[in-house]
């Protein structure tokens, strides 16, 4: 029953801390209520300059289509391409559309005119997506005039699976689960033992007959319970604020959250065991957190990485969690769909838990 009193001690320390209880409650609320609106990879508000060299009714129709699009900010018409290019050089515009002089004549003859789209590709994503949006507008404008283009367009049909309305929040909210779990169950344990070292209370534990297993387990269990609370808050806010609920079994999300919490809480205690000051523990933890997060596929697809960096995903628990939780949350996957991610998370978590016990130096 020693572990019971050790767990009680941990919760008493958390409760008496004037900052931690507020952080545990406010942090997941802020992340879930603010970040889905901010962390949006959808490209909007692309500033467009138009150079209309034809000045015909059909060319003005294309200009008006661009002007009334929700994805663009119409910056105005420029007389020449050189003047429009100056706006891109001064970052006043992102894309330039040049309508050729014989635009209406080519359409009347049944020919497809060559419309120039020049995009600022300093930000590659914004440049490529802005150019793609404009290409769709130009193509749609041509299909209304050219029978041949309309025939080609009619043979193309697109079906969006799992996320029919292309709601980016549905893609990002499971990733936010990973961020909240990583920060709440990683940094707090990392500061736990090292704070007791600085205050001197660790020496009182070291002279007791408490085993290393009981001591470390008592340190881990409170953060597993905090993980259950945090993931419940996140799921509730996703439902109340955004109307988004998991397509798959809810218990699988809790299982994945607990396995990720086991890894990060163990990692935090390992860093705390090897650190002498809180500043050292914070910087070491931040070093691992940034690498694990950026190489997890949380923001960008892992298949886009170079082959040498893609190999790191096989030992990255964040990668397994993000892939599995999106499979369950968005695609409605079951345990059979994510069994290898569950086994990988379980194996990595048990290894890190054993390391946390072995790295704790108990001086009796």
C-alpha positions in Angstrom: 0.0 0.0 0.0 3.1 2.3 0.0 2.4 3.3 -3.6 -1.1 4.6 -2.6 0.5 7.1 -0.3 3.1 8.0 -2.8 0.4 8.8 -5.4 -1.5 10.8 -2.8 1.7 12.8 -2.2 2.1 13.5 -5.9 -1.5 14.8 -6.2 -1.0 16.9 -3.0 2.1 18.5 -4.6 0.2 19.3 -7.8 -2.8 20.7 -5.9 -0.6 22.9 -3.7 1.2 24.3 -6.7 -0.5 27.6 -7.5 0.1 27.2 -11.2 -0.2 23.6 -12.3 -3.9 23.0 -11.6 -4.8 26.1 -13.7 -2.4 24.9 -16.4 -3.9 21.4 -16.6 -7.4 22.9 -17.1 -6.7 26.0 -19.2 -4.1 24.7 -21.6 -6.2 22.0 -23.4 -9.1 24.5 -23.6 -7.0 27.2 -25.2 -5.4 24.7 -27.6 -8.7 23.3 -28.8 -10.5 26.6 -29.0 -7.8 28.6 -30.7 -5.4 26.4 -32.6 -7.9 24.8 -35.1 -8.7 28.3 -36.4 -5.0 29.2 -36.6 -3.3 26.0 -37.7 -5.0 25.9 -41.1 -3.0 24.8 -44.2 -5.7 25.9 -46.5 -4.4 28.8 -48.7 -6.6 31.9 -48.8 -6.3 35.6 -49.3 -3.9 35.3 -52.2 -3.3 38.8 -53.6 -3.8 38.8 -57.4 -2.8 41.3 -60.1 -4.5 41.0 -63.5 -3.0 42.3 -66.8 -5.8 42.3 -69.4 -4.3 42.9 -72.8 -7.5 42.0 -74.6 -10.1 44.4 -73.0 -13.0 42.4 -74.3 -16.2 41.2 -72.8 -14.9 37.7 -72.4 -11.6 38.8 -70.8 -13.5 41.0 -68.3 -15.7 38.1 -67.5 -12.6 36.2 -66.4 -11.4 39.2 -64.4 -14.7 39.3 -62.6 -14.6 35.6 -61.8 -11.2 36.1 -60.2 -12.4 39.2 -58.3 -15.4 37.4 -56.8 -13.5 34.3 -55.7 -13.3 33.7 -51.9 -9.6 32.6 -52.2 -8.2 35.8 -53.7 -7.8 39.4 -52.9 -8.1 41.4 -56.1 -5.3 43.9 -56.1 -6.4 45.6 -59.4 -5.6 45.6 -63.0 -2.1 46.6 -64.3 -1.4 47.9 -67.8 1.7 45.7 -68.4 3.2 42.6 -67.0 6.4 44.5 -66.0 4.4 46.7 -63.6 2.5 43.7 -62.2 5.9 42.0 -61.6 7.0 45.0 -59.5 4.2 44.3 -57.1 5.4 40.7 -56.7 9.0 42.0 -56.1 7.7 44.3 -53.4 5.5 41.5 -51.9 2.4 43.6 -52.7 1.0 40.7 -54.8 1.3 36.9 -54.8 0.2 36.0 -58.3 -0.1 37.8 -61.7 -2.6 36.7 -64.4 -1.9 37.9 -67.9 -4.8 37.6 -70.4 -3.4 37.6 -74.0 -4.4 40.2 -76.6 -6.3 37.7 -78.8 -8.1 36.0 -75.9 -11.7 36.6 -77.2 -10.7 35.9 -80.8 -9.2 32.5 -80.0 -12.3 31.6 -78.0 -14.5 32.6 -81.0 -12.4 30.4 -83.3 -12.7 27.4 -80.9 -9.1 27.6 -79.9 -7.7 27.6 -76.3 -5.9 30.8 -75.5 -2.7 30.8 -73.5 -3.2 32.6 -70.2 -0.1 33.3 -68.2 -0.1 32.7 -64.5 3.1 33.9 -62.7 3.2 33.1 -59.0 5.6 34.2 -56.2 7.0 30.8 -55.1 9.1 32.1 -52.1 6.4 30.4 -50.1 6.1 27.3 -52.2 2.8 26.1 -50.8 1.1 29.5 -51.2 2.5 29.9 -54.7 1.6 26.5 -56.0 -1.9 26.4 -54.5 -2.7 30.0 -55.6 -1.6 29.1 -59.2 -3.7 25.9 -59.0 -6.8 27.8 -57.9 -6.4 30.3 -60.7 -5.9 27.5 -63.2 -9.3 26.1 -62.1 -11.0 29.4 -62.6 -9.5 29.9 -66.0 -10.5 26.3 -67.0 -14.0 26.8 -65.7 -14.2 30.0 -67.7 -13.1 28.2 -70.8 -15.6 25.4 -70.4 -18.5 27.9 -70.6 -17.3 29.0 -74.0 -15.5 26.1 -75.6 -17.6 22.9 -76.3 -14.4 20.8 -76.5 -13.2 21.9 -73.1 -16.7 21.4 -71.6 -16.7 17.8 -73.0 -13.3 17.1 -71.3 -14.4 18.6 -68.1 -17.7 16.6 -68.0 -15.6 13.3 -68.1 -13.9 14.2 -64.8 -15.6 13.5 -61.5 -14.1 13.9 -58.0 -15.2 12.0 -54.9 -13.8 13.2 -51.6 -13.6 10.3 -49.1 -13.9 10.6 -45.3 -13.8 14.4 -45.4 -16.4 15.3 -48.0 -16.5 19.1 -47.1 -12.7 19.3 -47.0 -12.9 20.7 -43.5 -9.3 21.2 -42.4 -10.3 21.2 -38.7 -11.3 17.5 -39.0 -7.7 16.8 -40.0 -6.0 19.0 -37.4 -8.0 18.3 -34.3 -6.6 14.7 -33.9 -3.1 16.2 -34.3 -3.9 18.7 -31.5 -4.6 15.8 -29.3 -1.0 14.7 -29.8 0.4 18.2 -29.1 -1.7 18.5 -25.8 -0.7 15.1 -24.6 2.9 15.6 -25.5 3.2 18.9 -23.6 1.1 18.0 -20.6 2.4 14.5 -20.0 6.0 15.2 -21.1 7.1 18.5 -19.6 5.4 18.1 -16.2 7.1 14.8 -15.4 10.4 16.3 -16.7 10.2 18.9 -14.0 9.1 16.5 -11.3 12.1 14.7 -9.9 14.5 17.5 -10.7 12.3 20.0 -8.7 12.6 17.6 -5.7 16.3 17.5 -6.2 16.5 21.3 -6.0 14.2 21.5 -3.0 16.0 18.6 -1.2 12.9 16.4 -0.7 14.3 13.7 -2.9 16.8 12.9 -0.1 14.0 12.0 2.2 12.7 9.5 -0.3 16.1 8.0 -0.8 16.5 7.0 2.8 13.1 5.2 2.9 12.6 1.5 1.9 10.5 2.5 -1.1 11.6 0.5 -4.1 12.5 2.2 -7.4 9.6 0.5 -9.2 7.1 1.9 -6.6 8.6 5.3 -6.7 8.6 5.7 -10.5 5.2 4.1 -10.9 3.8 6.6 -8.3 5.3 9.3 -10.4 3.8 8.0 -13.7 0.2 7.2 -12.6 -0.9 10.8 -11.8 0.1 11.9 -15.2 -1.7 9.0 -16.8 -4.8 10.2 -15.0 -4.1 13.7 -16.1 -3.9 12.3 -19.7 -7.4 10.8 -19.3 -8.8 14.1 -18.1 -7.0 16.1 -20.9 -8.2 13.8 -23.7 -11.8 13.9 -22.3 -11.7 17.7 -22.4 -10.3 17.7 -25.9 -13.0 15.3 -27.2 -15.8 17.3 -25.5 -14.6 20.6 -26.9 -14.3 19.1 -30.4 -17.9 18.1 -30.1 -19.3 21.2 -28.5 -17.3 23.9 -30.4 -16.9 22.3 -33.9 -19.5 19.5 -33.9 -16.8 17.0 -34.7 -17.0 13.5 -33.2 -14.9 10.4 -33.8 -16.0 8.1 -36.6 -14.4 5.1 -34.9 -14.6 3.6 -31.4 -14.0 6.1 -28.6 -12.2 3.6 -26.5 -9.5 3.3 -29.1 -8.7 7.0 -28.8 -8.4 6.6 -25.1 -6.1 3.6 -25.5 -3.9 5.5 -27.9 -3.8 8.5 -25.6 -2.8 6.4 -22.7 0.0 4.7 -24.6 1.3 8.0 -25.8 1.1 9.4 -22.2 3.1 6.3 -21.0 5.9 7.2 -23.5 6.1 10.9 -22.8 5.7 10.6 -19.0 8.5 8.0 -19.0 10.7 10.2 -21.2 10.0 13.2 -18.9 11.1 11.1 -15.9 14.2 9.9 -17.7 15.3 13.4 -18.5 14.5 14.5 -14.9 16.6 11.6 -13.5 19.6 12.7 -15.6 19.2 16.5 -15.0 20.5 18.5 -12.1 18.4 21.7 -12.6 15.0 22.5 -14.0 16.5 24.7 -16.7 18.6 21.8 -18.0 15.5 19.5 -17.9 13.4 22.0 -19.9 16.0 22.5 -22.6 16.6 18.7 -23.0 12.9 18.0 -23.1 12.3 20.7 -25.7 15.1 19.3 -27.8 13.3 15.9 -28.1 9.8 17.4 -28.3 10.6 19.5 -31.4 12.3 16.7 -33.2 9.6 14.2 -32.4 6.8 16.6 -33.5 8.4 17.8 -36.8 9.2 14.3 -37.9 5.9 12.7 -37.0 3.8 13.7 -40.0 1.7 15.9 -37.8 1.8 18.9 -40.2 3.3 17.4 -43.4 3.1 13.9 -44.9 5.9 11.6 -43.8 6.2 10.2 -47.4 7.3 13.7 -48.5 10.5 13.3 -46.4 13.8 12.2 -47.8 14.3 8.4 -47.4 17.0 8.8 -44.7 14.7 11.0 -42.5 11.7 8.7 -43.2 13.5 5.9 -41.4 13.2 7.9 -38.2 9.4 7.4 -38.3 9.8 3.8 -37.3 11.1 4.8 -33.9 8.9 7.9 -33.5 5.9 7.2 -31.2 4.3 10.5 -32.3 4.2 9.2 -35.9 2.4 6.0 -34.8 -0.1 8.0 -32.6 -0.9 10.6 -35.3 -1.4 8.0 -37.9 -3.5 5.8 -35.7 -5.7 8.5 -34.1 -6.5 10.0 -37.6 -7.4 6.5 -38.8 -9.8 6.1 -35.9 -11.1 9.7 -35.7 -11.5 10.5 -39.4 -11.7 7.3 -41.3 -13.5 5.2 -38.6 -10.9 2.5 -38.3 -11.1 -0.3 -35.8 -8.4 -2.1 -33.8 -7.6 -4.3 -36.7 -6.7 -1.2 -38.8 -4.2 0.1 -36.2 -2.9 -3.0 -34.5 0.7 -2.4 -35.6 0.6 1.2 -34.3 -0.8 0.0 -31.0 1.9 -2.7 -30.6 4.6 -0.2 -31.6 3.4 2.4 -29.0 3.1 -0.3 -26.4 6.6 -1.6 -27.0 8.2 1.8 -27.0 6.3 2.8 -23.9 7.3 -0.3 -21.9 10.9 0.2 -23.0 10.9 3.8 -21.8 9.1 2.9 -18.6 11.8 0.3 -17.8 14.5 2.9 -18.6 12.9 5.4 -16.3 13.1 2.9 -13.4 16.7 1.9 -14.2 17.9 5.5 -14.6 16.6 6.6 -11.1 19.5 6.5 -8.7 18.3 5.6 -5.2 21.0 6.2 -2.6 20.1 4.4 0.6 
